[in-house]
Amino acid sequence: MLSRLQVKNFVLIDSLEIDFPEGLVIITGQTGAGKSILLGALSLVMGSKADAGMLSDGAENCVVEAEFEAAGLEEGLLPILEENDIDWDGGHLILRRVVNRSGRSRAFVNDSPVPLQVLQNISSRLIDIHSQHQTLLLADRQFQLSILDHFAGNSQLLNDCAEAWRNLGRLRGELEELDRRIAAIERDRDYNEAQFRQLDAAALRSGELEELEQEQKSLANAEEIKTALCSVEAMYDASASQDGLSMDASLKEAFKQLNKVSKYLPAAEELARRIDSCRLELEDIVSEVSSLNDGTLLSESRLEEVEARMSLIYSLMTKHSCANEAELIALRDSLSENLADSTILLERREALSKEISKAESVFDSFALALRNSRQAAAKPFARSIEESIRSLELPYAVFEVALSESAPSSTGTDTVIFRFSANNTSPVELSKCASGGELSRIMLSLKAMMARFTQMPTMIFDEIDTGVSGSVADKIGSMVCGMGRSMQVFAITHLPQVAAKGDAHYLVSKEMKSGHAVSTITRIQGRERVLEVARMLSGSHLTDAAIANAEALLKG
């Protein structure tokens, strides 16, 4: 239950801290006193939209804090609290909302900062606010379906069905993406296959072009190369020397002569050694020249082959906008993978189709279970609501629940239509026939039923009695009072018949302080309460008859 409410700098409320008891709590006050402001503060701490207009004049921020006794609500609250690392002793829960001058807000639960969605999820399990405008929900098919599901106890089935629907949606989304990829591959398959075949047939290897370019230069200039190499070999040959000695023999002779005189001239020994080293180096060089000469081909056919190969690689690079053969090889491999992917994707599609078929069967089974449960609950639910409406002085009221098939969704494949007649005639769709007073009574009956089946600890009725008066108001008060015996109920009302039923009575008033209006709320008892109920009966001019009537209502 809501045990304490603290409000600072919220619209006309400068500072307010008030405790609330269990049972039926009545809140009254003259029009414009600030009852809606108090409700707005509660809505804010429950997660409604915040803006800078909520702040009192001159205030830097506004704060609304609500303390709840939440013992016994572990099943609904613990998963949320644990998931968000919020400490809880199993009893008190303190929800706080702070709004600054820019309109931005922060939310806290037990002093732990939380996202607004978390605050909303927690508060929705602690308190339900029913305003007079909420009767518009009666025309909402989703609201009607949720009411029936509450009555039927379909909470777990709804969770299972929603999970099955999400899984089915995920699989269908994957299939859609898969089909898109397959279509793209198939659309370009012929072109990609032709590209791949051309690149694959080219048998490309990295670095080949550089080798070909070097070979092409050698082949194109082979004649000049061989002439130069032969000239070098001839220089080393004996026939090219004027004294008839080869270059090798001449160096050997020089070595011999220097070595002979080295015993008389020590420096000659080093020179002899250097000449011998040069001879060996020259011999090695000539050997390599000979090898190059032997390896140099004068082959027009090979030159044509090399140039044709180079031309092929250059044309492929130009065609595919590649800088080198390595990029061509990467493109070839990518095309190969894409073509292979098509087969893999088709196999995955077949497997995915089977998964979707199974997921559809699972969803259909939950949807069918929900339909059976709803069909079984529809008549008892309608009978219960009808009896409740008739007790509110609509003795000939008829209330029916019609189920029909709808497009699949997270709630199954059903849609619900509430049908109503106030005069025992054939019922028609509720939104098309009920008056404001009738809608209020129907909504109260639905809320009373929901309170029993949802175990909501606190419910707030904001002028649920709009459009009714007299004995009907008295019966509405009795119904709300009956709800207050099993839960905490706040009733914001203008009807004395309802106000007199409360276990506790709070008065909202407005007064001028320091030149500006301020709203306050105080608990009234005894004579103050009698006078307030009398005011509700007769207006600002209190009569003895009104006071006596108020005393009678409070005693009754």
C-alpha positions as CSV (number, residue, x, y, z in Angstrom):
1,M,0.0,0.0,0.0
2,L,1.0,3.7,-0.4
3,S,2.1,4.6,3.2
4,R,3.7,8.0,2.6
5,L,3.8,10.7,0.0
6,Q,6.3,13.6,-0.1
7,V,6.0,16.4,-2.6
8,K,8.2,19.5,-3.1
9,N,7.9,22.3,-5.6
10,F,5.3,20.6,-7.7
11,V,2.9,23.1,-9.4
12,L,1.0,24.7,-6.5
13,I,2.4,22.4,-3.8
14,D,5.4,24.0,-2.1
15,S,6.1,21.2,0.4
16,L,3.9,18.3,1.5
17,E,4.5,15.2,3.5
18,I,1.6,13.0,4.4
19,D,1.0,9.5,5.7
20,F,-1.8,7.2,4.5
21,P,-3.5,4.3,6.2
22,E,-4.9,1.0,4.8
23,G,-8.5,0.7,3.7
24,L,-10.7,3.2,1.8
25,V,-9.1,6.7,1.7
26,I,-11.4,9.5,0.7
27,I,-10.0,12.7,-0.9
28,T,-12.3,15.7,-1.4
29,G,-12.0,19.4,-2.0
30,Q,-13.6,22.2,-3.9
31,T,-13.1,22.4,-7.7
32,G,-9.7,23.9,-8.4
33,A,-8.3,23.2,-4.9
34,G,-5.6,20.9,-6.3
35,K,-7.0,17.3,-6.3
36,S,-5.8,16.9,-9.8
37,I,-2.4,18.3,-8.9
38,L,-2.0,15.6,-6.2
39,L,-2.9,13.0,-8.7
40,G,-0.4,14.5,-11.1
41,A,2.3,14.2,-8.5
42,L,1.5,10.5,-8.0
43,S,1.4,10.0,-11.8
44,L,4.9,11.6,-12.0
45,V,6.4,9.2,-9.5
46,M,4.8,6.3,-11.4
47,G,6.7,7.3,-14.5
48,S,4.5,9.7,-16.5
49,K,6.0,12.3,-18.8
50,A,7.8,15.2,-17.1
51,D,8.3,18.8,-18.1
52,A,9.5,22.0,-16.7
53,G,5.9,23.3,-16.3
54,M,5.5,21.0,-13.3
55,L,7.9,23.1,-11.2
56,S,6.7,25.8,-8.8
57,D,7.6,29.4,-9.6
58,G,11.3,30.0,-8.9
59,A,12.1,26.4,-7.9
60,E,15.2,24.8,-9.3
61,N,13.7,21.3,-9.2
62,C,10.7,19.4,-7.9
63,V,10.7,16.1,-6.0
64,V,8.0,13.5,-5.6
65,E,8.7,10.6,-3.3
66,A,6.3,7.7,-2.6
67,E,6.9,5.1,0.0
68,F,5.1,1.7,-0.3
69,E,4.6,-1.2,2.0
70,A,5.3,-4.0,-0.5
71,A,5.6,-7.1,1.6
72,G,4.0,-10.1,-0.1
73,L,4.7,-8.8,-3.6
74,E,8.0,-10.6,-4.1
75,E,6.8,-12.6,-7.0
76,G,6.2,-9.6,-9.2
77,L,8.8,-7.3,-7.9
78,L,11.9,-9.4,-7.1
79,P,12.8,-10.2,-10.7
80,I,12.8,-6.5,-11.7
81,L,14.7,-5.5,-8.5
82,E,17.4,-8.1,-8.9
83,E,17.8,-7.5,-12.6
84,N,18.5,-3.8,-11.8
85,D,20.7,-4.4,-8.7
86,I,18.2,-2.7,-6.4
87,D,18.5,-3.5,-2.7
88,W,15.2,-4.4,-1.0
89,D,14.5,-5.7,2.5
90,G,11.2,-7.3,1.5
91,G,9.1,-4.5,3.0
92,H,9.5,-0.8,2.1
93,L,10.0,0.4,-1.4
94,I,10.7,4.1,-2.0
95,L,10.1,5.5,-5.4
96,R,11.4,9.0,-6.2
97,R,11.3,11.3,-9.2
98,V,13.3,14.5,-9.5
99,V,12.6,17.0,-12.3
100,N,14.9,19.9,-13.0
101,R,14.3,23.3,-14.5
102,S,15.1,22.1,-18.1
103,G,12.4,19.5,-17.8
104,R,14.8,16.5,-17.6
105,S,14.1,14.0,-14.8
106,R,15.8,11.3,-12.8
107,A,14.2,8.3,-11.2
108,F,15.2,6.4,-8.1
109,V,14.1,3.2,-6.4
110,N,15.4,2.8,-2.8
111,D,17.9,5.5,-3.7
112,S,19.3,3.5,-6.7
113,P,19.1,5.5,-10.0
114,V,17.0,3.6,-12.5
115,P,15.8,4.1,-16.1
116,L,12.2,5.5,-16.4
117,Q,11.0,2.1,-17.8
118,V,12.1,0.3,-14.7
119,L,10.3,2.9,-12.5
120,Q,7.1,2.3,-14.6
121,N,7.4,-1.5,-14.4
122,I,7.7,-1.4,-10.6
123,S,5.0,1.2,-10.0
124,S,2.6,-0.7,-12.2
125,R,2.8,-3.6,-9.7
126,L,2.1,-1.3,-6.7
127,I,-0.6,1.1,-7.7
128,D,-3.3,1.6,-10.4
129,I,-4.8,5.0,-11.1
130,H,-8.3,5.1,-12.6
131,S,-9.4,8.4,-13.9
132,Q,-12.8,9.4,-15.2
133,H,-11.3,9.6,-18.7
134,Q,-10.2,5.9,-18.5
135,T,-13.7,4.9,-19.6
136,L,-12.4,5.5,-23.1
137,L,-10.4,2.3,-22.6
138,L,-13.7,0.4,-22.7
139,A,-13.7,0.9,-26.5
140,D,-10.2,-0.5,-26.7
141,R,-10.3,-4.2,-27.9
142,Q,-6.8,-4.8,-26.3
143,F,-8.0,-3.6,-23.0
144,Q,-11.1,-5.7,-23.2
145,L,-9.0,-8.8,-24.0
146,S,-6.6,-8.1,-21.1
147,I,-9.6,-7.8,-18.7
148,L,-10.9,-11.2,-19.8
149,D,-7.4,-12.7,-19.5
150,H,-7.1,-11.4,-15.9
151,F,-10.4,-13.1,-15.0
152,A,-9.4,-16.3,-16.8
153,G,-5.9,-16.4,-15.0
154,N,-4.1,-16.5,-18.3
155,S,-0.9,-14.8,-17.1
156,Q,1.4,-17.7,-17.7
157,L,-0.3,-18.7,-21.0
158,L,0.1,-15.1,-22.2
159,N,3.8,-15.1,-21.3
160,D,4.3,-18.4,-23.2
161,C,2.3,-17.2,-26.2
162,A,4.2,-13.9,-26.3
163,E,7.6,-15.7,-26.1
164,A,6.5,-18.1,-28.9
165,W,5.4,-15.1,-31.0
166,R,8.7,-13.4,-30.5
167,N,10.6,-16.5,-31.5
168,L,8.4,-16.9,-34.5
169,G,9.0,-13.3,-35.5
170,R,12.7,-13.7,-35.1
171,L,12.8,-16.8,-37.3
172,R,10.6,-15.2,-39.9
173,G,12.9,-12.1,-39.9
174,E,15.9,-14.4,-40.4
175,L,14.1,-16.1,-43.3
176,E,13.2,-12.8,-44.9
177,E,16.9,-11.7,-44.7
178,L,18.0,-15.1,-46.1
179,D,15.6,-14.8,-49.0
180,R,16.9,-11.4,-49.8
181,R,20.5,-12.6,-49.8
182,I,19.6,-15.7,-51.9
183,A,17.6,-13.5,-54.4
184,A,20.6,-11.2,-54.7
185,I,23.0,-14.1,-55.4
186,E,20.6,-15.7,-57.8
187,R,20.0,-12.5,-59.6
188,D,23.7,-12.1,-60.3
189,R,24.5,-15.8,-60.5
190,D,25.1,-16.0,-64.3
191,Y,27.3,-12.9,-64.3
192,N,29.3,-14.1,-61.2
193,E,29.8,-17.5,-62.6
194,A,31.2,-16.1,-65.9
195,Q,33.5,-13.8,-63.9
196,F,34.7,-16.6,-61.7
197,R,35.3,-19.0,-64.6
198,Q,37.4,-16.4,-66.4
199,L,39.5,-15.6,-63.4
200,D,39.8,-19.3,-62.4
201,A,40.9,-20.2,-65.9
202,A,43.6,-17.6,-65.8
203,A,45.3,-19.6,-63.0
204,L,46.7,-16.5,-61.4
205,R,49.5,-16.5,-58.8
206,S,50.8,-13.7,-56.7
207,G,54.0,-12.0,-58.1
208,E,53.6,-13.5,-61.5
209,L,53.3,-10.2,-63.4
210,E,56.6,-8.9,-62.1
211,E,58.3,-12.1,-63.2
212,L,56.7,-11.9,-66.7
213,E,57.7,-8.3,-67.1
214,Q,61.3,-9.2,-66.3
215,E,61.3,-12.2,-68.7
216,Q,59.7,-10.0,-71.4
217,K,62.5,-7.5,-71.2
218,S,65.1,-10.3,-71.4
219,L,63.4,-12.0,-74.4
220,A,62.9,-8.7,-76.2
221,N,66.6,-7.8,-75.9
222,A,68.1,-11.3,-76.1
223,E,70.3,-10.6,-79.1
224,E,71.9,-7.6,-77.5
225,I,72.4,-9.5,-74.3
226,K,74.0,-12.5,-75.9
227,T,76.4,-10.2,-77.9
228,A,77.6,-8.5,-74.7
229,L,78.0,-11.8,-72.8
230,C,79.9,-13.4,-75.7
231,S,82.2,-10.4,-75.7
232,V,83.0,-10.8,-72.0
233,E,83.7,-14.5,-72.5
234,A,86.0,-13.7,-75.5
235,M,88.0,-11.2,-73.4
236,Y,88.8,-13.9,-71.0
237,D,89.7,-16.4,-73.7
238,A,93.4,-16.8,-74.8
239,S,92.8,-15.9,-78.4
240,A,91.8,-12.4,-77.4
241,S,95.2,-11.7,-75.7
242,Q,98.1,-10.1,-77.6
243,D,100.8,-12.3,-76.1
244,G,98.8,-15.5,-76.6
245,L,98.1,-16.1,-73.0
246,S,94.7,-16.2,-71.6
247,M,93.7,-13.8,-68.9
248,D,93.8,-16.6,-66.4
249,A,97.2,-17.7,-67.5
250,S,98.5,-14.2,-67.4
251,L,97.3,-13.7,-63.8
252,K,98.9,-17.0,-62.8
253,E,102.2,-15.9,-64.3
254,A,102.0,-12.6,-62.5
255,F,101.4,-14.4,-59.2
256,K,104.3,-16.7,-59.9
257,Q,106.8,-13.9,-60.5
258,L,105.7,-11.8,-57.5
259,N,105.8,-14.8,-55.3
260,K,109.4,-15.6,-56.5
261,V,110.8,-12.2,-55.4
262,S,108.8,-12.0,-52.2
263,K,111.8,-13.6,-50.3
264,Y,113.8,-10.5,-51.3
265,L,110.9,-8.0,-51.3
266,P,108.3,-8.8,-48.5
267,A,105.7,-6.4,-50.0
268,A,105.5,-8.5,-53.1
269,E,104.0,-11.4,-51.1
270,E,100.8,-9.3,-50.4
271,L,100.6,-8.2,-54.0
272,A,100.9,-11.8,-55.1
273,R,98.1,-12.8,-52.8
274,R,95.8,-10.0,-54.1
275,I,96.5,-11.0,-57.8
276,D,95.5,-14.6,-57.0
277,S,92.3,-13.5,-55.3
278,C,91.4,-11.3,-58.3
279,R,92.1,-14.3,-60.6
280,L,89.7,-16.5,-58.6
281,E,87.0,-13.8,-58.5
282,L,87.4,-13.2,-62.2
283,E,87.1,-16.9,-62.9
284,D,83.8,-17.0,-60.9
285,I,82.5,-14.0,-62.8
286,V,83.2,-15.5,-66.2
287,S,81.5,-18.7,-65.1
288,E,78.3,-16.8,-64.2
289,V,78.5,-14.8,-67.5
290,S,78.7,-18.2,-69.3
291,S,75.7,-19.4,-67.4
292,L,73.7,-16.3,-68.3
293,N,74.7,-16.6,-71.9
294,D,73.6,-20.2,-72.0
295,G,70.3,-19.3,-70.3
296,T,69.5,-16.4,-72.6
297,L,67.1,-17.6,-75.3
298,L,66.6,-16.2,-78.7
299,S,62.9,-17.4,-78.8
300,E,60.2,-15.4,-80.6
301,S,57.6,-18.0,-79.7
302,R,58.4,-17.6,-75.9
303,L,58.3,-13.9,-76.2
304,E,54.9,-14.1,-77.8
305,E,53.7,-16.4,-75.0
306,V,55.0,-14.0,-72.3
307,E,53.4,-11.0,-73.9
308,A,50.1,-12.8,-74.4
309,R,50.1,-13.8,-70.7
310,M,50.9,-10.2,-69.6
311,S,48.2,-8.9,-71.9
312,L,45.6,-11.2,-70.3
313,I,46.6,-10.2,-66.8
314,Y,46.5,-6.5,-67.7
315,S,43.1,-6.8,-69.3
316,L,41.7,-8.6,-66.3
317,M,43.1,-5.9,-64.0
318,T,41.5,-3.2,-66.1
319,K,38.2,-5.0,-66.4
320,H,37.9,-5.6,-62.6
321,S,39.5,-2.3,-61.5
322,C,42.3,-4.2,-59.7
323,A,45.8,-2.8,-59.0
324,N,47.6,-6.1,-59.2
325,E,47.2,-9.8,-59.5
326,A,46.8,-10.2,-55.8
327,E,43.5,-8.2,-55.9
328,L,42.4,-10.4,-58.9
329,I,43.0,-13.5,-56.8
330,A,41.0,-12.0,-53.9
331,L,38.1,-11.2,-56.3
332,R,38.2,-14.8,-57.7
333,D,38.1,-16.3,-54.2
334,S,35.2,-13.9,-53.2
335,L,33.2,-15.0,-56.2
336,S,33.9,-18.6,-55.4
337,E,32.7,-18.1,-51.8
338,N,29.5,-16.3,-53.0
339,L,28.7,-19.0,-55.4
340,A,29.3,-21.6,-52.6
341,D,27.3,-19.5,-50.2
342,S,24.2,-19.9,-52.4
343,T,24.2,-23.6,-51.8
344,I,24.8,-23.1,-48.0
345,L,22.1,-20.5,-47.8
346,L,19.6,-22.7,-49.6
347,E,20.4,-25.5,-47.1
348,R,20.0,-23.1,-44.2
349,R,16.7,-21.9,-45.7
350,E,15.4,-25.4,-45.8
351,A,16.4,-25.9,-42.2
352,L,14.9,-22.6,-41.2
353,S,11.6,-23.4,-42.9
354,K,11.4,-26.5,-40.7
355,E,12.2,-24.4,-37.6
356,I,9.5,-21.9,-38.6
357,S,7.0,-24.7,-39.1
358,K,7.7,-26.0,-35.6
359,A,7.6,-22.5,-34.1
360,E,4.2,-21.9,-35.7
361,S,3.0,-25.2,-34.2
362,V,4.2,-24.1,-30.8
363,F,2.5,-20.6,-31.2
364,D,-0.7,-22.2,-32.5
365,S,-0.8,-24.5,-29.5
366,F,-0.6,-21.6,-27.0
367,A,-3.0,-19.5,-29.1
368,L,-5.5,-22.4,-29.0
369,A,-5.0,-22.9,-25.3
370,L,-5.7,-19.2,-24.8
371,R,-8.8,-19.4,-26.9
372,N,-10.1,-22.4,-25.0
373,S,-9.4,-20.6,-21.7
374,R,-11.1,-17.4,-22.9
375,Q,-14.1,-19.2,-24.2
376,A,-14.5,-21.0,-20.9
377,A,-14.2,-17.8,-19.0
378,A,-16.3,-15.6,-21.2
379,K,-19.7,-16.5,-19.8
380,P,-18.8,-16.5,-16.1
381,F,-16.9,-13.2,-16.6
382,A,-19.9,-11.6,-18.4
383,R,-22.3,-13.0,-15.7
384,S,-20.1,-11.5,-12.9
385,I,-19.9,-8.1,-14.6
386,E,-23.6,-8.1,-15.4
387,E,-24.5,-8.9,-11.7
388,S,-22.2,-6.1,-10.6
389,I,-23.7,-3.6,-13.0
390,R,-27.2,-4.5,-12.0
391,S,-26.4,-3.9,-8.4
392,L,-25.6,-0.3,-9.4
393,E,-29.2,0.4,-10.3
394,L,-29.2,-0.9,-13.8
395,P,-31.5,-3.9,-13.1
396,Y,-32.1,-4.7,-16.7
397,A,-28.6,-4.5,-17.9
398,V,-27.2,-7.2,-20.2
399,F,-23.5,-7.7,-20.6
400,E,-22.0,-10.2,-23.1
401,V,-18.5,-11.1,-24.2
402,A,-18.1,-12.1,-27.9
403,L,-14.9,-13.8,-29.1
404,S,-13.8,-13.8,-32.7
405,E,-10.7,-14.7,-34.6
406,S,-8.1,-12.0,-35.4
407,A,-4.7,-11.7,-37.0
408,P,-2.1,-13.5,-34.9
409,S,-0.2,-11.4,-32.4
410,S,1.6,-11.8,-29.1
411,T,-1.7,-12.3,-27.4
412,G,-2.9,-15.1,-29.6
413,T,-5.5,-15.1,-32.4
414,D,-8.5,-13.7,-30.6
415,T,-10.3,-10.4,-30.4
416,V,-12.9,-9.5,-27.8
417,I,-16.0,-7.4,-28.1
418,F,-17.9,-6.2,-25.0
419,R,-21.6,-5.9,-25.7
420,F,-24.1,-4.1,-23.5
421,S,-27.7,-3.2,-23.2
422,A,-29.2,-1.2,-20.3
423,N,-32.8,-2.3,-21.1
424,N,-32.7,-6.0,-21.5
425,T,-32.7,-5.7,-25.3
426,S,-30.2,-7.3,-27.7
427,P,-26.8,-6.0,-26.6
428,V,-24.6,-4.1,-29.0
429,E,-21.0,-3.0,-29.0
430,L,-20.4,-1.2,-25.7
431,S,-18.8,1.9,-27.1
432,K,-21.8,2.5,-29.3
433,C,-24.6,2.4,-26.8
434,A,-23.6,3.2,-23.2
435,S,-24.0,6.7,-21.6
436,G,-21.4,8.4,-19.5
437,G,-23.0,7.2,-16.2
438,E,-23.4,3.7,-17.5
439,L,-19.8,3.6,-18.7
440,S,-18.6,4.7,-15.2
441,R,-20.6,1.9,-13.6
442,I,-19.3,-0.6,-16.0
443,M,-15.7,0.5,-15.5
444,L,-16.1,0.4,-11.8
445,S,-17.4,-3.2,-12.0
446,L,-14.4,-4.1,-14.2
447,K,-11.9,-2.4,-11.9
448,A,-13.5,-4.2,-8.9
449,M,-13.1,-7.5,-10.7
450,M,-9.5,-6.7,-11.7
451,A,-8.6,-5.8,-8.1
452,R,-9.7,-9.3,-7.0
453,F,-7.7,-11.1,-9.7
454,T,-4.6,-9.0,-10.1
455,Q,-3.9,-8.6,-6.4
456,M,-3.1,-4.9,-7.0
457,P,-2.2,-3.5,-3.5
458,T,-3.4,0.1,-4.1
459,M,-6.0,1.5,-6.5
460,I,-6.9,5.2,-7.0
461,F,-10.3,6.2,-8.3
462,D,-10.4,9.7,-9.7
463,E,-14.1,10.7,-9.8
464,I,-15.3,7.2,-10.7
465,D,-18.8,8.5,-9.7
466,T,-18.9,11.1,-12.5
467,G,-22.4,11.1,-14.1
468,V,-24.2,9.4,-11.2
469,S,-25.9,10.6,-8.0
470,G,-28.4,9.6,-5.3
471,S,-28.8,6.0,-4.5
472,V,-26.5,4.9,-7.4
473,A,-23.7,7.0,-5.8
474,D,-24.4,5.3,-2.5
475,K,-24.1,1.9,-4.1
476,I,-20.9,2.9,-5.9
477,G,-19.6,4.1,-2.5
478,S,-20.5,0.7,-1.0
479,M,-18.7,-1.1,-3.8
480,V,-15.6,1.0,-3.5
481,C,-15.8,0.5,0.3
482,G,-16.0,-3.3,-0.2
483,M,-12.8,-3.1,-2.3
484,G,-11.2,-1.2,0.5
485,R,-11.6,-4.1,2.8
486,S,-9.1,-6.2,0.9
487,M,-6.8,-3.5,-0.5
488,Q,-6.0,0.2,-0.1
489,V,-8.3,2.3,-2.2
490,F,-8.2,6.1,-2.8
491,A,-11.4,7.7,-3.9
492,I,-11.2,11.3,-5.2
493,T,-14.9,12.2,-5.2
494,H,-17.5,15.0,-5.2
495,L,-20.3,12.8,-3.9
496,P,-21.1,12.8,-0.2
497,Q,-22.5,9.3,-0.3
498,V,-19.1,8.0,-1.4
499,A,-17.1,10.3,0.9
500,A,-19.0,9.1,3.9
501,K,-17.9,5.5,3.3
502,G,-14.2,6.1,3.8
503,D,-12.0,4.8,6.6
504,A,-9.9,8.0,6.4
505,H,-10.8,11.4,4.9
506,Y,-8.3,13.9,3.5
507,L,-9.2,17.5,2.4
508,V,-7.4,19.3,-0.4
509,S,-7.5,23.1,-0.1
510,K,-5.9,26.1,-1.7
511,E,-4.9,29.3,0.1
512,M,-2.7,32.3,-0.6
513,K,0.8,32.4,0.9
514,S,3.3,35.2,0.2
515,G,1.3,36.3,-2.8
516,H,0.8,33.0,-4.5
517,A,-1.7,30.1,-4.3
518,V,-0.6,27.0,-2.5
519,S,-2.4,23.7,-2.3
520,T,-2.3,21.6,0.8
521,I,-3.8,18.3,2.0
522,T,-4.8,17.5,5.5
523,R,-6.5,14.6,7.2
524,I,-9.9,15.6,8.7
525,Q,-11.8,13.8,11.4
526,G,-14.7,14.4,13.8
527,R,-16.4,17.7,13.3
528,E,-14.2,18.8,10.4
529,R,-15.3,15.7,8.5
530,V,-19.0,16.3,9.2
531,L,-18.7,19.9,7.9
532,E,-16.9,18.8,4.8
533,V,-19.5,16.2,3.9
534,A,-22.2,18.8,4.7
535,R,-20.5,21.2,2.3
536,M,-20.6,18.5,-0.4
537,L,-24.3,18.2,0.3
538,S,-25.3,21.8,0.3
539,G,-22.5,23.9,-1.0
540,S,-20.6,26.7,0.7
541,H,-23.7,27.8,2.7
542,L,-24.0,25.1,5.4
543,T,-27.5,24.4,6.8
544,D,-28.5,22.5,9.9
545,A,-30.3,20.0,7.7
546,A,-27.1,19.4,5.7
547,I,-25.1,18.9,8.8
548,A,-27.6,16.5,10.2
549,N,-27.7,14.7,6.9
550,A,-23.9,14.5,6.9
551,E,-23.9,13.1,10.4
552,A,-26.4,10.4,9.4
553,L,-24.3,9.5,6.3
554,L,-21.2,9.1,8.4
555,K,-22.9,7.0,11.0
556,G,-24.6,4.8,8.3
